Amino acid sequence: MYVFLLNPAAGSGRPLRIMQDLEAVLRERGVPYRIEPSKSVGHCTELARMEAANPAVTAVVAVGGDGTVSEVAAGLRGTGKAMGIIPAGTGNDWIKSVGIPPEPLKALEFLLAHEARPVDTGTVNDRFFVNVCGTGFDVTVLDYTLKFKDRFHGLTPYLLGLINAISHYRPVRLTVTWDGQTEEGLYLVCSIANGRFIGGGIPICPAAEPADGMLDLVLIQNVKRWKIPFYLPGLMLSRDLKFSVTKHVRARCVRIQGENLRINIDGEIVDESDVTFEIHPASLLLIS
């Protein structure tokens, strides 16, 4: 049996509408399934953990965006129960790194035809993440993106967030430590990646592999504000690791320290000043 977890209130009810189309296919094929709607933030994690203990469940499937995916993955990490994903969000960034089709019906076909494989997950202090974390310009973009999500759909909120971030961004001063090495400075971007994409498809770390047992640390040194637009095309075309101002290393543990930092954790922004990121290899079984 496949158990589908979704937030019925997300995306103006989009996961519910998508689930109706999926049900028609599941019934036609005689695939046993059950739908469990979440009732609050974090409820998908509780539901996933509970379903993982049920031997009759073949896989627990997240129907939603990156937030729902992260919640379900948090509940399934370390359980050995397979996870599936039906994309129904705005950005759907995680699926781009693991090869899941972006169209819901094709994602269902993919789900039914593929087996689960182990992928990595991470923690930030005591919080879970599966995709990308960090601070800097990308967090400023997310801050402004959230302001536009209620009025616009698709990639429009991200594009508007990007435009506003250019004029309002301030560099971050950080002390960054990874696997025994430390450096300090002013940075445009500091990303700690398990996946490759943020913000609806920005390839912040195109070299990241979600199953290599390592985190990818991307540090882009601060540049003058008027230069930022000249770097954006390269960033969008997966060339940021080739910038002369970029440092890219792989590490098992990364610590960043600074004053009044805004930290992105899988699209959720929190206030922290001292955070440690750790990788947990092969801790999640994902149908991908």
Secondary structure, 3 states (H helix, E strand, C coil): CEEEEECCCHHHHHHHHHHHHHHHHHHHHCCCEEEEECCCCCHHHHHHHHHHCCCCCCEEEEEECHHHHHHHHHHHCCCCCEEEEEECCCCCHHHHHHCCCCCHHHHHHHHHHCCEEEEEEEEECCEEECCEEEEEHHHHHHHHHHHHCCCCCCCHHHHHHHHHHHHHCCCEEEEEEECCEEEEEEEEEEEEECCCCECCCECCCCCCCCCCCCEEEEEEECCCHHHHHHHHHHHHCCCHHHCCCEEEEEECEEEEEEEEEEEEECCEEEEEEEEEEEEEEEEEEEEC
